[in-house]
Amino acid sequence: MTLPNALPLFCLLLLSLLLPACGDDNNDRPVEEPADTPAASITKSSYGTTAGGETVDKYILRNAAGMEVEVITYGGIITSLTAPDSTGNFENVVLGYDSLSQYEASNPYFGALIGRYGNRIAGGRFSLNDQTYTLETNDGPNHLHGGVTGFDKVVWTATEVPSDTEPALRLTYLSPDGEGGYPGNLNTTVTYTLHDDNRLEIAYSATTDQPTVVNLTQHTYFNLSGDPSGDILDHVLMIDADQYLPVDGTLIPTGEVQAVEGTPFDFTEPKPIGRNIGDDNEQLLRGKGFDHCWVLNEPGGSAPVATVHHPASGRFMEVFTDEPGIQFYSGNFLDGTLPAPGGGTYGHRSGLCLETQHFPDSPNQPSFPSVVLEPGDTYATTTTYSFSTK
């Protein structure tokens, strides 16, 4: 007669054995680990051999977010750079080629490092310490982007800088005394660092054993749509500059510093690139569009000196630099004759460049910031391109 009363007690005892223990003993239970986050990485592969027999390598820098930057040792060229759109879709947003032979054959400086002097020097001549130097002329009567064989056409020595969060590639090149007509042996280092927040940082440094002039930059063409078959006229551009440098008929600065207010060159407030590019303006006619240097208001600050927004994809790029100027080039000389990867060609204005730099023709313009590098000093400057969405 006592069995029915004992049954609930037995059930309670059994239940207590099956239920997890309460209190501090829970700390001993295994904790489910979150899914692994892919680590940042840098990988190396062969990219081919130049016509002169030099080996060229390709490096891919990848961050944990999935952004990738591909760099080849020929010209330090960025051949591909992926950035996410507003839905998280990564696409290549820079112009480039499929092969080394294409870069060697006809390259309008796609993705390249530029030196010794970015932009133009009038007549291919300048004087320094009472001595006149004659440079290679490769842009009509002028010297452009280092001459016939500038830094964009040499093979750089690469060193990997691995990191779990910020992979980097260090490129070095010794430009011998007299190369391109420039004085001094110039030891140059450029470091590409891909940060985990989708910032590509480019740090330049150089030293010389003779007084010389230096103005390094990067010549990547951007198209934030991810589709270079279209143009960049719908990209919304801001440049934090109240002044720009007018040019003569050969695109050499006249020496004037002109206010942008009331002109097509006013990008102090964001506006589509196509809004004024077709205006009846002598400077636009000379450059066949925008191909001018803007005088930055506050270089080296915490705010970007320029931004680009592609409304359809949501991609947004910010540019930070300590350089005094930025050359905005709207791809005016792209004419549909250069091959694009996967077929087709690069059409008119299918990419834009924002080249941070000292001013064009500074060696011949005493009123411009100096580009002279002396022995014992170090040329050092940094530019960052930051990618996000809005």
C-alpha positions in Angstrom: 0.0 0.0 0.0 3.0 2.3 0.3 4.2 1.9 -3.4 2.0 4.7 -4.9 3.4 7.2 -2.4 7.0 6.3 -3.2 6.6 6.7 -7.0 6.7 10.6 -7.0 9.8 10.5 -4.9 11.5 8.1 -7.3 10.6 10.3 -10.3 12.0 13.4 -8.6 15.3 11.6 -7.9 15.5 10.4 -11.6 14.8 13.9 -12.8 17.5 15.4 -10.7 20.1 13.1 -12.3 19.0 13.9 -15.8 18.8 17.7 -15.5 22.1 19.8 -15.7 23.5 20.9 -12.4 22.8 24.4 -11.3 25.2 27.0 -10.0 28.9 27.4 -10.6 29.3 23.9 -12.0 28.0 25.3 -15.3 31.5 26.8 -15.9 32.7 23.3 -16.5 30.4 22.7 -19.5 32.0 23.0 -22.9 31.3 26.3 -24.6 30.4 26.3 -28.3 33.1 28.2 -30.3 32.1 30.8 -32.8 32.8 30.1 -36.5 36.4 30.8 -37.5 37.1 34.3 -39.0 39.4 34.0 -42.0 42.7 35.5 -41.2 44.5 38.1 -43.3 47.1 36.8 -45.7 49.6 37.5 -48.4 50.3 35.0 -51.2 52.9 35.0 -54.0 52.8 33.6 -57.5 54.6 34.0 -60.8 53.3 36.7 -63.2 55.6 36.1 -66.1 58.9 37.3 -67.5 59.5 40.7 -69.1 60.8 41.1 -72.6 64.2 41.8 -71.1 64.2 38.5 -69.2 63.3 39.7 -65.7 61.0 37.6 -63.5 57.9 39.3 -62.3 55.9 38.1 -59.3 52.3 38.8 -58.2 51.3 39.3 -54.6 47.7 39.1 -53.2 47.1 41.0 -50.0 43.8 39.9 -48.3 42.2 41.1 -45.1 39.8 39.3 -42.8 36.8 41.3 -44.3 37.5 39.7 -47.8 39.0 42.7 -49.5 41.9 41.8 -51.9 44.6 43.9 -53.5 46.8 42.4 -56.2 50.2 43.9 -56.9 52.9 42.9 -59.4 56.6 43.7 -59.1 56.7 45.2 -62.6 56.0 48.9 -61.9 54.6 48.1 -58.5 51.3 48.0 -60.4 48.0 47.4 -58.6 46.3 45.0 -61.1 43.2 44.5 -59.1 41.5 45.9 -56.0 38.1 44.5 -54.7 35.7 46.5 -52.6 32.2 45.7 -51.3 29.0 47.3 -52.5 26.0 48.1 -50.2 25.0 44.4 -50.3 28.4 43.1 -49.4 29.3 42.1 -52.9 33.0 42.4 -53.6 34.1 43.5 -57.2 37.2 44.8 -58.8 37.1 48.6 -58.9 40.3 49.5 -60.7 41.4 49.3 -64.4 44.1 46.9 -65.5 45.2 44.3 -67.9 45.2 40.5 -68.1 48.9 40.0 -68.8 52.4 41.3 -68.3 52.8 41.7 -72.1 49.9 44.1 -72.2 51.4 46.2 -69.4 54.7 46.3 -71.3 53.1 47.0 -74.7 50.8 50.0 -74.0 50.0 51.1 -70.5 48.5 54.6 -69.7 50.0 54.1 -66.2 47.2 51.7 -65.1 47.8 51.1 -61.3 51.5 52.1 -61.5 54.0 53.7 -59.1 55.2 56.9 -60.6 58.7 58.4 -60.2 61.1 59.9 -60.1 58.7 62.8 -60.7 55.0 62.4 -61.0 53.3 64.7 -63.5 55.0 67.1 -65.9 58.2 69.1 -66.0 58.3 71.8 -68.7 60.6 71.3 -71.6 62.2 68.4 -69.8 64.7 70.7 -68.0 65.3 72.1 -64.6 68.1 73.8 -62.7 69.4 72.9 -59.3 72.3 74.5 -57.5 73.3 76.4 -60.6 73.4 73.2 -62.7 70.9 72.5 -65.5 69.6 68.9 -66.0 68.0 67.6 -69.2 65.4 65.0 -68.8 63.8 62.6 -71.2 60.8 64.2 -73.0 57.9 61.8 -73.5 54.8 64.1 -73.6 55.3 66.5 -76.5 58.0 69.0 -75.4 57.6 68.0 -71.7 58.8 65.3 -69.3 56.0 63.2 -67.8 55.9 60.7 -65.0 59.6 59.9 -64.9 60.3 59.7 -68.6 60.6 56.9 -71.1 61.5 54.4 -68.4 60.0 55.7 -65.2 59.3 53.7 -62.0 56.2 52.3 -63.7 58.4 50.2 -66.1 61.0 48.8 -63.8 60.9 45.6 -61.7 60.9 46.3 -58.0 62.3 44.0 -55.2 59.5 42.8 -53.0 59.5 41.8 -49.3 56.4 40.3 -47.7 55.3 41.7 -44.3 52.8 39.1 -43.0 50.3 40.0 -40.4 47.1 38.5 -38.9 45.3 41.8 -39.5 47.4 44.1 -41.7 49.3 42.3 -44.5 51.9 44.5 -46.2 54.2 44.4 -49.2 57.4 46.4 -49.2 58.9 47.3 -52.6 62.3 48.8 -53.1 64.2 50.2 -56.2 67.6 51.9 -56.6 67.3 54.5 -59.3 71.0 55.0 -60.5 72.5 58.4 -60.9 71.6 59.8 -64.3 68.5 57.6 -64.9 66.1 59.6 -66.9 68.4 62.5 -66.6 68.0 62.9 -62.8 71.0 63.4 -60.5 71.9 61.2 -57.6 71.4 57.5 -56.7 67.9 57.4 -55.3 67.0 54.6 -52.9 63.2 54.3 -52.9 60.8 52.2 -50.8 57.1 51.9 -51.2 55.0 49.9 -48.8 51.4 48.8 -49.5 49.5 47.9 -46.3 45.9 46.5 -46.4 44.2 47.3 -43.1 41.3 45.2 -41.6 38.9 48.1 -42.1 39.4 48.2 -45.9 42.0 50.9 -46.0 44.9 50.6 -48.4 47.8 52.7 -47.1 50.7 53.6 -49.4 53.9 54.8 -47.7 56.7 56.3 -49.7 60.3 57.0 -48.6 63.5 57.8 -50.5 67.1 58.9 -49.8 69.7 60.3 -52.2 73.5 60.8 -52.3 73.2 64.0 -54.4 70.8 66.9 -54.4 67.9 65.9 -56.6 64.1 66.4 -57.1 61.5 63.8 -56.1 57.7 63.6 -56.4 56.3 60.1 -56.1 52.7 59.1 -56.6 50.3 56.2 -57.5 48.3 56.2 -60.8 45.5 53.8 -60.2 42.3 54.3 -62.3 39.2 53.8 -60.2 35.7 52.9 -61.4 33.6 52.1 -58.3 30.8 50.6 -60.2 32.8 47.5 -60.7 31.9 47.6 -64.4 34.5 49.4 -66.5 32.4 49.2 -69.6 30.6 52.3 -68.3 32.1 55.7 -67.6 32.7 57.5 -64.3 30.6 60.6 -65.0 27.9 59.5 -62.5 30.5 59.2 -59.7 30.1 62.0 -57.1 33.3 63.7 -56.3 34.4 66.0 -53.5 37.9 67.7 -53.4 38.7 69.8 -50.3 40.4 72.5 -52.2 39.5 76.2 -52.7 42.1 76.6 -55.4 43.6 74.8 -58.4 46.4 75.3 -60.9 45.5 76.5 -64.4 47.6 75.1 -67.2 48.9 76.2 -70.6 48.3 74.4 -73.9 50.8 71.6 -73.0 49.3 71.1 -69.5 52.1 72.8 -67.7 50.9 75.1 -64.8 51.0 78.7 -65.7 52.2 79.6 -62.2 48.8 81.1 -61.2 46.8 79.8 -58.3 43.2 80.3 -59.2 40.0 80.1 -57.0 37.6 77.3 -57.9 34.5 79.2 -56.9 32.3 79.9 -59.8 34.2 77.5 -62.1 33.7 73.9 -63.2 36.6 73.1 -60.9 34.6 73.7 -57.7 34.3 70.3 -56.0 34.2 71.7 -52.5 30.7 70.3 -52.3 30.1 66.8 -53.7 28.8 66.8 -57.3 28.7 64.3 -60.2 31.8 64.5 -62.3 29.7 64.8 -65.4 27.8 67.9 -64.3 30.3 70.4 -65.6 32.9 68.3 -67.6 31.3 69.5 -70.9 31.2 73.2 -70.1 32.6 75.7 -72.5 35.7 76.4 -70.5 39.2 77.0 -71.8 40.9 74.9 -69.1 38.6 72.0 -69.7 39.3 72.2 -73.4 43.1 72.2 -72.8 42.8 69.1 -70.6 40.1 67.5 -72.7 38.2 67.3 -69.4 39.7 67.4 -65.9 43.4 66.9 -65.8 44.6 69.5 -63.2 46.2 69.8 -59.8 44.1 71.0 -56.9 45.7 72.9 -54.0 44.5 71.1 -50.9 43.1 73.1 -48.0 44.3 70.9 -45.1 46.6 68.0 -46.1 47.7 65.7 -43.3 44.6 66.2 -41.3 42.1 63.7 -40.0 39.5 64.6 -42.7 39.7 63.2 -46.2 41.1 65.5 -48.9 38.8 63.9 -51.4 35.9 61.5 -51.6 34.2 59.5 -54.4 30.7 58.0 -54.2 29.1 55.7 -56.7 25.4 56.0 -55.8 24.1 52.9 -57.6 26.5 50.5 -55.8 26.8 52.5 -52.6 30.6 52.3 -52.8 32.4 55.2 -51.1 36.1 56.0 -51.3 38.0 58.5 -49.1 41.5 59.8 -49.8 43.8 60.9 -47.0 47.3 62.4 -47.7 50.0 64.7 -46.4 50.8 65.9 -49.9 49.9 69.6 -50.8 48.2 68.7 -54.1 46.0 66.2 -55.8 45.8 65.6 -59.6 42.3 64.7 -60.6 42.3 63.1 -64.1 39.0 62.0 -65.6 40.3 59.4 -68.0 40.0 61.8 -71.0 42.6 60.0 -73.2 41.0 56.5 -72.8 39.5 56.0 -76.3 38.2 52.5 -76.6 41.4 51.0 -78.1 42.9 49.4 -74.9 41.7 45.9 -74.0 39.8 45.2 -70.9 40.0 41.8 -69.1 37.4 39.3 -70.3 36.9 41.0 -73.6 35.8 44.5 -74.7 37.8 47.7 -74.3 38.2 50.6 -71.9 36.0 53.4 -73.2 36.2 57.1 -72.9 36.4 58.2 -69.2 36.0 54.6 -67.9 38.3 55.4 -65.0 39.4 58.3 -62.8 42.7 59.0 -61.1 43.3 60.9 -57.8 47.1 61.3 -57.7 48.3 62.8 -54.5 51.5 64.7 -55.1 53.5 68.0 -55.1 52.6 70.4 -57.8 53.5 69.8 -61.5 56.7 71.6 -62.8 57.7 72.6 -59.2 61.4 72.5 -60.1 60.8 75.4 -62.4 58.3 77.3 -60.3 59.9 78.9 -57.2 56.6 79.8 -55.7 55.4 76.2 -55.5 56.4 73.9 -52.5 59.9 72.6 -52.9 60.5 69.1 -54.2 64.3 69.1 -53.6 65.8 66.2 -51.6 69.2 66.7 -50.1 71.7 64.0 -49.0 71.1 63.1 -45.3 67.3 63.9 -45.6 64.5 61.4 -46.1 61.6 61.9 -48.4 58.6 60.5 -46.7 54.9 60.7 -47.5 51.8 58.6 -47.0 48.5 58.3 -48.9 45.5 56.2 -47.9 42.5 55.1 -49.9 39.7 54.0 -47.6 36.7 52.0 -48.9 33.2 51.7 -47.4 29.5 52.2 -48.4 26.9 54.8 -47.9 
